[in-house]
Amino acid sequence: MNTSHYIGGRWVEGQGSDCINVNEPALGLPFAELMAASVAQVDQAVSAARQALTTWKRVCSQARAAYLRGFAEQLGQRREELIALQMRNNGKPRHEAEIDLDDAIATFAYYADLAEQLPSKNREVPLAAPGFTARTRLEPVGVVGLIVPWNFPLVTSAWKLAPALAAGCTVVLKPSEVTPLIELAYGQIADSLGLPAGVLNIVNGKAETGAALSNHNGLDKLSFTGSNSVGSLVMRSASAQCRPVTLELGGKSAIVVFDDCDPDQAVQWIVAGITWNAGQMCSATSRLLVQEGIADTLLPRLQAALQKLRVGNPLAEDVDMGPLTSQAQWLKVASYFATAREEGLHCLAGGQALDREGWFVSPTLYTDVPKDSRLWTEEIFGPVLCARRFATEEQAIAEANDSRFGLVATVCCADLARAERVADALEVGHVWINSIQAVFVETSWGGTKGSGIGRELGPWGLSAYQSVKHVTRCLG
Ligand code: NAD
């Protein structure tokens, strides 16, 4: 494959030393390979973005909006191809791959609207002091490095690319080595829309390529989504150069079920929150807190629902959950099954890798998990749910907040006043009440505590790529 990097408006072959295998997780076999970008190619991409910035930031926001609408439109035109690639390379069932594509389309359309409104945001600022006037001007941050993971590649990249381009930034995007093909569609669309060369650059590669980008002194900002361990390296490189960084990191989120819930409805929310994308979600609600009065009714139904899920190749009909996306992730989840056995956890469902080709594991439920268990405290990134019982609302809030992460939470409760009260008390970036994993482009995305710094989506996602300038004039 010789079209795996898009630099300065040209498709180029990777000149790095790493060969990247692109796998089909349902078979556990590679179906493509490409060479990573070299450090010199990362440098060329940053230079191209720097050169393009001078013109791009002056392009009127209506024209930038038109390009973004073009992205939305062409994603829609390539629907089948992009869904098929996500099913094959990510192992996503069709309905999940469709939702990802629709999310990416909605993101480009939304930031096209926001780009159109940009001129109205530059306004006069009323001053109390006489003799002066001032105006605000929102300017692009500049050249931005975007580093993303593999679990929702089209979506995560859209959440960064669309607002960055809307703000007038130029970018270098580094997709994950696990899913290096899908985001190339963004380069192909840029090409076909005639987006000026260098505005969007894509370099594929592993850690070396990511490090070359995050350490590059030609960037004005870094936006990273991924693990806490790599996030901390990215933050270190940002700190060495005193430049801003947005971090979207891991989670170990709670789903809190109160006694007054319909147990069957609650089971649906719990199952979706841990098995969607085979649990490979930063926002997976992997800690179930269930109130004592409903626990004995709910847990057997949850066990049955998890055992009934159809786990299989996403290309087959009627699949509820696909494989884990990479062998490394499969081995990691299997190591947590081993830890659970060593810790003597009570397993109500699953608890094992499936004995078949591909990287499959069974949807898993452990109950009465001790608070100090590694399975209760660490992000597993697979369909592994841990449950604990609680007595009071205060106890539920305290246990939910007792985590180094703070990404999301779900509250299942018929008493809406209580649900709102609990939502306000949870130390996270997003709470769902009686719903699950519903992310709208108008609302914010991001976490508190160890789940990151900054917000994506909504107007906050655009602000992340803007710098505020004031011009103050003396009237005297
Ligand atoms: P990862 O941190 O291993 O990799 C993320 C990206 O960083 C990849 O592109 C990778 O190549 C690159 N990278 C690796 N080493 C690097 C280095 N030294 N310098 C710079 N870049 C480097 O994460 P992953 O396994 O791809 O993704 C899973 C993680 O992402 C989970 O922890 C998950 O919670 C998190 N995540 C968070 C969000 C969110 O919105 N908060 C969304 C999706 C995923």
Residues whose N, C-alpha, C, O or C-beta is under 5 A from the ligand:
A	BS01	NAD	I147 V148 P149 W150 K174 P175 S176 E177 G205 K206 A207 G210 A211 S214 T225 G226 S227 N228 V230 L233 E248 L249 G250 G251 M281 C282 S451
